[in-house]
Amino acid sequence: MRGLLVALECACTLLVAAAQGMPIAPAPGTTVAAKDYLAGAKRVVDAAAQPAAPWNGPRNGPRAQLGKRVAIVAEDLRNGGIVGVVEGVLEAAKVIGWSVKIFDSGGTPDLRLKTLANALASRPDGLIIVGGDARALLPGLRPFAERSIPIVGWHVAAQAGPVPGTPVAMNVATDPLEVARVTALAAIVQSGGHAEVVIFTDSNFRIAQGKADEMAAVVRACSGCTLLEVRDVAISHSQDLMPRTTRALLARYGNRWTYALAVNDIYFDYAAPVLTQAGMPNAAMAMLSAGDGSESAFLRIRTGSFQTGTVAEPLNLHGWQVVDEMNRLFAGGGVTGYVFPVHLVTAGNIAADGGDRLLYDPANGYRDVYRRIWQRP
């Protein structure tokens, strides 16, 4: 896990560390006054909750490579984050002049390689993978590489950028470890430094496990907080598993369990109704997610129904970035490696940057920027 937990000496140090993707919690054995730690954490959280800054991504690149056929292989179209990215790809593809065919693995391990084979049979010029794990999919990706078909992914590895050991030229994502840190720090700030936490993750995906490990490390570094446990629940089976998992955790921890952190909002879609059925008041449990920013998450935050935050992905923007990275590959160039800054959505800022439409869509003019790069109307 990258650069765990350096000393958190002052708020300025925290802000610099967050901006540079450095760790923001104290190293094991480091003594930091609880008051100073909480004040510094609050500055990081407040910075992440600011409205979208002006566009700081690429402004130059190849013009549109027209008439391309692209296959999208989605891990699971029941996942709101994946759907949001696919919609962004479709929107951008229409602008750039490509045709797109979508293939859905349905979150089923046995179907992933078959779905890739079906996508290959459609004879695409390029492959976009949305969700999944690039290394686990490697046997299905090699035939694309053998045919020199470029591959771009979204959330297919633990870090943004090219995925080593695979033919994936670019994994589009925010910095997952920074996403995890901000999520855990937000819980610590909201609790006044006394959160008692359960973390939900899916060990089938490296990006999910990396987020969970980082959230756990941040919670452990908070002297007044308690990490009750990390619970491994397959995202693809969350509808079946989360209701009984939530009931079991309530039975085990009772009112000690005050904060639920998760690597994806989808866990809370099935946990929140159980809490309501159990008669738990909204103020008794706070849910924060390290990823996606689904419509249901925005609704829960807006209505005060347990969820108090989500580090929302700019899903539509990411879809446009995926298309731009693919266009660069079609033109024979390299990828940008651009990583969009982390953004925390709370009740205090939910109306901004697309929140009125139940999504995080930064008001920074990214569509116009990409149109100019591609020289498209």
C-alpha positions as CSV (number, residue, x, y, z in Angstrom):
1,M,0.0,0.0,0.0
2,R,1.5,3.3,-1.2
3,G,3.2,5.5,1.4
4,L,1.2,4.6,4.5
5,L,0.6,7.2,7.1
6,V,3.3,9.9,7.7
7,A,3.1,12.3,10.6
8,L,0.2,14.6,10.6
9,E,1.8,17.7,12.1
10,C,-0.4,20.6,10.9
11,A,-3.2,21.5,8.6
12,C,-0.9,22.9,5.9
13,T,1.0,19.6,5.8
14,L,-2.3,17.8,5.3
15,L,-3.4,20.0,2.4
16,V,0.0,19.6,0.6
17,A,-0.1,15.8,1.2
18,A,-3.6,15.5,-0.2
19,A,-2.8,17.6,-3.2
20,Q,0.3,15.5,-4.0
21,G,-1.5,12.1,-3.3
22,M,0.7,11.6,-0.2
23,P,-0.6,10.0,3.0
24,I,-2.4,12.1,5.5
25,A,-2.6,10.1,8.7
26,P,0.1,9.5,11.3
27,A,2.5,6.6,11.1
28,P,2.0,3.7,13.5
29,G,3.7,4.7,16.8
30,T,3.5,8.4,16.0
31,T,1.9,10.6,18.7
32,V,-0.3,13.4,17.3
33,A,-2.6,15.4,19.5
34,A,-6.2,14.4,18.8
35,K,-7.3,18.0,18.5
36,D,-4.6,18.8,15.9
37,Y,-5.3,15.6,14.0
38,L,-9.0,16.4,13.9
39,A,-8.4,20.0,12.8
40,G,-6.0,18.9,10.0
41,A,-8.5,16.2,8.9
42,K,-11.2,18.8,8.7
43,R,-9.1,20.9,6.4
44,V,-8.6,18.0,4.0
45,V,-12.3,17.1,4.0
46,D,-13.3,20.8,3.5
47,A,-10.9,21.1,0.5
48,A,-12.3,17.9,-1.1
49,A,-15.9,19.3,-0.7
50,Q,-15.2,22.5,-2.7
51,P,-16.9,23.1,-6.0
52,A,-15.2,21.8,-9.1
53,A,-12.1,23.8,-10.0
54,P,-11.4,25.0,-13.6
55,W,-10.4,22.2,-16.0
56,N,-6.8,21.2,-15.4
57,G,-6.7,18.3,-17.9
58,P,-5.4,18.0,-21.4
59,R,-6.1,20.8,-23.9
60,N,-4.3,19.5,-27.0
61,G,-4.4,16.2,-28.9
62,P,-5.2,14.5,-32.1
63,R,-8.3,15.4,-34.1
64,A,-11.2,12.8,-34.2
65,Q,-10.3,9.5,-35.8
66,L,-13.7,9.1,-37.5
67,G,-15.7,6.0,-38.2
68,K,-14.3,3.7,-35.5
69,R,-16.2,0.8,-34.1
70,V,-15.7,0.3,-30.4
71,A,-16.8,-2.5,-28.1
72,I,-17.7,-1.8,-24.4
73,V,-17.4,-4.7,-22.0
74,A,-19.2,-3.7,-18.8
75,E,-18.6,-5.7,-15.6
76,D,-22.2,-5.2,-14.4
77,L,-24.8,-2.8,-15.8
78,R,-26.7,-3.1,-12.5
79,N,-23.9,-0.9,-11.0
80,G,-24.8,2.8,-11.2
81,G,-21.2,3.8,-11.5
82,I,-20.6,1.6,-14.5
83,V,-23.8,2.8,-16.1
84,G,-22.7,6.4,-15.6
85,V,-19.4,5.8,-17.4
86,V,-21.0,3.9,-20.2
87,E,-23.5,6.7,-20.7
88,G,-20.6,9.2,-20.8
89,V,-18.8,7.0,-23.4
90,L,-22.0,6.9,-25.6
91,E,-22.4,10.7,-25.3
92,A,-18.8,11.3,-26.3
93,A,-18.8,8.6,-29.0
94,K,-21.7,10.4,-30.7
95,V,-19.7,13.6,-30.8
96,I,-16.5,12.0,-32.1
97,G,-18.3,10.0,-34.7
98,W,-17.9,6.4,-33.5
99,S,-20.3,3.4,-33.4
100,V,-20.5,1.5,-30.1
101,K,-21.6,-2.0,-29.1
102,I,-22.2,-2.9,-25.4
103,F,-21.5,-6.3,-23.8
104,D,-22.5,-6.9,-20.2
105,S,-20.8,-9.6,-18.0
106,G,-23.6,-9.2,-15.4
107,G,-21.1,-9.4,-12.6
108,T,-20.7,-13.1,-13.2
109,P,-17.2,-14.5,-13.1
110,D,-18.0,-17.3,-15.5
111,L,-19.3,-14.9,-18.1
112,R,-16.4,-12.4,-18.1
113,L,-14.1,-14.2,-20.6
114,K,-17.1,-15.3,-22.7
115,T,-18.2,-11.7,-22.9
116,L,-14.8,-10.6,-24.0
117,A,-14.8,-13.3,-26.7
118,N,-18.2,-12.0,-27.9
119,A,-16.8,-8.5,-28.0
120,L,-13.8,-9.7,-30.0
121,A,-16.1,-11.5,-32.5
122,S,-17.8,-8.1,-33.2
123,R,-14.5,-7.1,-34.8
124,P,-14.1,-3.8,-33.0
125,D,-11.3,-1.2,-33.7
126,G,-11.0,-0.6,-30.0
127,L,-12.0,-2.2,-26.6
128,I,-13.3,-0.3,-23.6
129,I,-13.5,-2.2,-20.3
130,V,-15.8,-0.6,-17.6
131,G,-15.2,-2.2,-14.3
132,G,-13.6,-5.6,-13.7
133,D,-10.0,-6.4,-13.0
134,A,-7.5,-6.2,-15.9
135,R,-5.2,-8.9,-14.6
136,A,-8.0,-11.3,-14.0
137,L,-9.3,-10.6,-17.5
138,L,-5.8,-11.1,-19.1
139,P,-6.6,-14.4,-20.9
140,G,-9.5,-12.6,-22.6
141,L,-7.5,-9.5,-23.4
142,R,-4.5,-11.1,-25.1
143,P,-6.4,-11.9,-28.3
144,F,-7.2,-8.2,-28.6
145,A,-3.5,-7.3,-28.1
146,E,-2.5,-9.9,-30.7
147,R,-4.7,-8.1,-33.2
148,S,-3.3,-4.7,-32.2
149,I,-6.7,-3.6,-30.9
150,P,-6.1,-0.8,-28.3
151,I,-7.7,-1.2,-24.9
152,V,-8.7,1.5,-22.4
153,G,-10.4,0.7,-19.1
154,W,-12.2,2.4,-16.2
155,H,-11.6,1.1,-12.7
156,V,-9.8,-2.0,-13.9
157,A,-6.7,-1.7,-11.7
158,A,-5.6,-0.3,-8.3
159,Q,-4.1,2.8,-9.8
160,A,-4.9,5.2,-12.7
161,G,-2.6,5.0,-15.8
162,P,-1.3,2.1,-17.9
163,V,-1.8,-1.3,-16.2
164,P,1.6,-3.1,-16.0
165,G,1.6,-6.7,-17.3
166,T,-1.6,-6.2,-19.3
167,P,-2.4,-4.7,-22.7
168,V,-4.6,-2.0,-21.0
169,A,-3.0,1.3,-22.2
170,M,-4.9,3.4,-19.7
171,N,-7.0,2.9,-16.6
172,V,-9.2,5.9,-16.1
173,A,-9.9,6.6,-12.5
174,T,-9.5,9.1,-9.7
175,D,-6.7,8.2,-7.2
176,P,-8.3,5.4,-5.3
177,L,-6.1,5.7,-2.2
178,E,-6.9,9.4,-2.0
179,V,-10.6,8.6,-2.4
180,A,-10.3,6.2,0.5
181,R,-8.4,8.6,2.7
182,V,-10.9,11.4,2.2
183,T,-13.8,9.0,2.9
184,A,-12.4,7.8,6.1
185,L,-11.3,11.3,7.2
186,A,-14.8,12.5,6.5
187,A,-16.2,9.9,8.9
188,I,-13.7,10.9,11.5
189,V,-14.5,14.5,11.2
190,Q,-18.3,13.9,11.3
191,S,-17.9,11.8,14.4
192,G,-15.7,14.3,16.2
193,G,-12.9,11.7,16.3
194,H,-15.0,8.9,17.8
195,A,-16.2,6.8,14.9
196,E,-16.9,3.1,15.4
197,V,-16.5,1.7,11.9
198,V,-17.4,-1.3,9.7
199,I,-15.9,-1.3,6.2
200,F,-17.4,-3.1,3.3
201,T,-15.3,-4.2,0.4
202,D,-15.0,-6.8,-2.4
203,S,-11.6,-8.7,-2.4
204,N,-12.3,-9.9,-5.9
205,F,-11.1,-6.5,-7.1
206,R,-7.7,-5.0,-6.4
207,I,-9.0,-1.4,-6.5
208,A,-11.7,-2.3,-3.9
209,Q,-9.3,-4.1,-1.6
210,G,-6.8,-1.2,-1.8
211,K,-9.4,1.3,-0.9
212,A,-10.5,-0.8,2.1
213,D,-7.0,-1.3,3.3
214,E,-6.4,2.5,3.2
215,M,-9.6,3.3,4.9
216,A,-8.8,0.8,7.7
217,A,-5.3,2.4,8.1
218,V,-6.8,5.9,8.5
219,V,-9.4,4.7,11.0
220,R,-6.7,2.9,13.0
221,A,-4.6,6.0,13.1
222,C,-7.5,7.9,14.8
223,S,-6.9,7.5,18.6
224,G,-10.5,7.9,19.5
225,C,-11.9,5.7,16.7
226,T,-12.5,1.9,16.6
227,L,-12.4,-0.3,13.5
228,L,-15.0,-2.9,14.4
229,E,-14.3,-5.0,11.3
230,V,-13.7,-5.2,7.5
231,R,-16.5,-7.2,5.9
232,D,-15.8,-8.8,2.5
233,V,-19.1,-8.9,0.4
234,A,-19.1,-9.5,-3.3
235,I,-20.5,-6.5,-5.1
236,S,-22.2,-8.7,-7.6
237,H,-24.1,-10.5,-4.8
238,S,-24.7,-7.4,-2.6
239,Q,-28.5,-7.5,-3.2
240,D,-28.6,-11.0,-1.6
241,L,-25.8,-10.7,1.0
242,M,-26.1,-7.2,2.4
243,P,-29.5,-7.5,4.1
244,R,-28.5,-10.5,6.2
245,T,-25.0,-9.1,6.7
246,T,-26.4,-5.9,8.0
247,R,-28.7,-7.7,10.4
248,A,-25.8,-9.8,11.7
249,L,-23.6,-6.7,12.3
250,L,-26.4,-5.0,14.1
251,A,-26.9,-8.0,16.3
252,R,-23.2,-8.2,17.0
253,Y,-22.4,-4.6,17.7
254,G,-25.7,-2.9,18.4
255,N,-25.4,0.9,18.9
256,R,-21.6,0.7,19.0
257,W,-21.7,0.6,15.2
258,T,-22.0,4.2,14.2
259,Y,-20.3,4.5,10.8
260,A,-20.4,2.3,7.7
261,L,-17.7,2.9,5.1
262,A,-17.8,1.1,1.7
263,V,-15.9,1.0,-1.5
264,N,-19.1,1.5,-3.5
265,D,-22.5,3.0,-2.9
266,I,-24.3,-0.1,-4.0
267,Y,-23.7,-1.7,-0.6
268,F,-25.9,0.9,1.1
269,D,-28.7,0.4,-1.4
270,Y,-29.4,-2.9,0.5
271,A,-28.2,-1.9,4.0
272,A,-30.3,1.2,4.4
273,P,-33.7,-0.5,4.2
274,V,-32.6,-3.0,6.9
275,L,-31.6,-0.1,9.2
276,T,-35.0,1.5,8.6
277,Q,-36.8,-1.8,9.3
278,A,-34.8,-2.1,12.5
279,G,-36.2,1.2,13.7
280,M,-32.9,2.9,13.7
281,P,-33.1,6.7,13.5
282,N,-31.1,8.3,10.6
283,A,-28.8,10.0,13.1
284,A,-27.7,6.8,14.7
285,M,-25.7,5.5,11.7
286,A,-23.7,7.4,9.1
287,M,-22.8,5.9,5.8
288,L,-19.9,7.1,3.5
289,S,-18.8,5.6,0.3
290,A,-15.3,5.7,-1.3
291,G,-16.6,5.7,-4.9
292,D,-19.1,6.2,-7.6
293,G,-21.7,8.6,-6.4
294,S,-24.8,6.8,-7.6
295,E,-28.3,8.3,-8.0
296,S,-29.5,6.4,-4.9
297,A,-26.5,7.7,-2.9
298,F,-27.4,11.3,-3.9
299,L,-31.0,10.7,-2.9
300,R,-30.0,9.4,0.5
301,I,-27.6,12.3,1.2
302,R,-30.3,14.8,0.0
303,T,-33.0,13.3,2.2
304,G,-30.8,12.6,5.2
305,S,-31.4,8.9,5.0
306,F,-28.3,7.5,6.8
307,Q,-25.8,8.3,4.0
308,T,-23.8,11.5,4.8
309,G,-21.2,11.4,2.0
310,T,-19.9,9.8,-1.1
311,V,-16.6,10.5,-2.9
312,A,-18.3,10.8,-6.2
313,E,-16.6,9.9,-9.4
314,P,-17.2,12.3,-12.3
315,L,-18.7,9.4,-14.2
316,N,-19.8,11.2,-17.4
317,L,-16.5,13.1,-17.6
318,H,-14.6,9.8,-17.2
319,G,-16.6,8.4,-20.1
320,W,-15.4,11.4,-22.2
321,Q,-11.8,10.8,-21.0
322,V,-12.0,7.1,-22.0
323,V,-13.0,8.1,-25.5
324,D,-10.2,10.8,-25.7
325,E,-7.6,8.3,-24.5
326,M,-8.8,5.8,-27.1
327,N,-8.7,8.4,-29.8
328,R,-5.1,9.1,-29.0
329,L,-4.3,5.5,-29.4
330,F,-6.1,5.3,-32.7
331,A,-4.0,8.2,-33.8
332,G,-0.8,6.4,-32.9
333,G,0.0,8.5,-29.9
334,G,0.2,7.9,-26.1
335,V,-2.3,8.4,-23.4
336,T,-2.5,11.5,-21.2
337,G,-2.5,9.7,-17.8
338,Y,-4.8,12.4,-16.5
339,V,-6.3,11.9,-13.0
340,F,-9.3,14.0,-12.0
341,P,-9.2,15.5,-8.4
342,V,-11.1,13.8,-5.6
343,H,-14.5,15.3,-4.7
344,L,-16.6,14.7,-1.6
345,V,-20.4,15.1,-1.9
346,T,-22.2,16.0,1.3
347,A,-25.6,17.6,2.2
348,G,-23.7,20.9,2.2
349,N,-22.7,20.9,-1.5
350,I,-25.0,18.4,-3.1
351,A,-26.8,21.1,-5.1
352,A,-23.7,22.0,-7.0
353,D,-21.9,20.4,-10.1
354,G,-24.9,18.4,-11.3
355,G,-26.3,17.4,-7.9
356,D,-29.7,18.7,-8.9
357,R,-29.6,15.8,-11.4
358,L,-28.4,13.3,-8.8
359,L,-24.9,13.0,-10.2
360,Y,-21.5,14.6,-9.9
361,D,-20.9,16.4,-13.3
362,P,-18.2,19.0,-12.8
363,A,-19.2,22.4,-14.2
364,N,-15.7,23.0,-15.7
365,G,-16.5,22.9,-19.4
366,Y,-14.9,19.5,-20.1
367,R,-17.2,18.7,-23.0
368,D,-16.2,21.9,-24.8
369,V,-12.5,21.2,-24.2
370,Y,-12.7,17.7,-25.7
371,R,-14.8,19.0,-28.7
372,R,-12.0,21.5,-29.4
373,I,-9.3,18.8,-29.1
374,W,-11.2,16.5,-31.5
375,Q,-12.2,19.5,-33.8
376,R,-15.8,18.4,-33.6
377,P,-18.9,20.7,-33.5
